[in-house]
Amino acid sequence: MSDDSANIDFQSEGLLDDVVGDEAREARKRLLDYLVTEEGVELEEIKLAHSEKRLFLLPVERALGGEPKYTAAEVAELSNFDLELFLELRRSLGLADPGGEIKYYSDEDVKTMQAVRWNMEMGMSLESIREINRVLGASLSQLAVTVERRFLTTFIDPDEDEAEMAKRYAAITRATSPEFAFVLQHLFNLHMRDSLRTDILGNEAVIDLLSDTREVAVCFADLVGFTSLGEQIPADQLGAIAERLSAITVELIEAPVRMVKTIGDAVMLTSPDAKSLLDTSLDLVEAIENEGEGFPQLSVGLDFGEALDRSGDIYGPPVNLASRLSDVARAGAVLVSSELHDRFKDDYDWTSIGRRRFKGIEKPVSIWRVRKLGARKVEREQRERRRQSSERA
């Protein structure tokens, strides 16, 4: 516990200077008293938070990160890490270091680094740890921003003063964090299970998995006219369209297809099973068309070949060609290379688009438009009905 709040003159410490009105001053005093007597926050930490205008967040910060007890050097020593390596690994996670000899780190930080040390002693290389950290940091950063926004939207109450708000946020965080941690752990386990089922299909596949490259199908699906649409509608509506594309994609995909990433107005998918990815791409085009007239259609490109799978992302020739094909595809069209056409020419309807050169690709590419089997017949019948209807009119 810190010194009793009665022994601290909050006024002379400058902690009341930025509040106006008797009610606001009383709320600030209640908050400061709570921080000292209930949360055990030291005066110096309070003053730092006050200077950074995050005083009411202190209880939530402690609920999320634990009580600050250690400097970076102390954490490194307790977890048997070189200080510079400890700081480097934190940076690879996207986490900041306050610098200096500030007691910024908690028991949880020590346990985390001890777990990392244990993994290294079990044989995991430092480079593997760095790679995992980069992917984990990027994913969790995005998740944290999303959860924070929903949290504030759900629980913010403009009628509360800062003392009430700080206490309530901290209480809600402490109540929900264990359940949320359980959900994250379970979902991670499920993703690991599905990834293993998809990738490891026998001894040969295990050997392929351990190499740097393997054969995969790659798909890019872009919203047509998204950039120009941004000049016509507000940013929040534009963002909602991109989020809807991501949501529809997640609803449609099933293993062995996985979504690699979203890139603004596009999604990137991959699968070791090319036919599964073709089917998913065609279903995705239909699902987007069913969103209605005001929703942009998709242009889709696919290719199959040897690619590098690194840090959850895919690199290589099939990625480049799939992206180029999506760039030239018309709205609602799925374009593929001759590699995929030759593999599945009896399973779909095909239309030759001809040969085309692409920047960065040495040889001309034979391009095919793919539709579901029987789709061309349905399209012809629809055109004929529209023609007859127009003639009768």
PyMOL commands that set and color helices and strands:
alter all, ss='L'
color gray80, all
select helices_A, chain A and resi 5-7+22-37+43-51+55-65+72-78+83-92+107-121+126-155+162-199+203-210+226-229+235-252+274-289+317-328+338-343+375-392
alter helices_A, ss='H'
color red, helices_A
select strands_A, chain A and resi 213-223+258-263+266-271+298-310+313-315+334-337+348-356+365-372
alter strands_A, ss='S'
color yellow, strands_A
deselect
rebuild
show_as cartoon
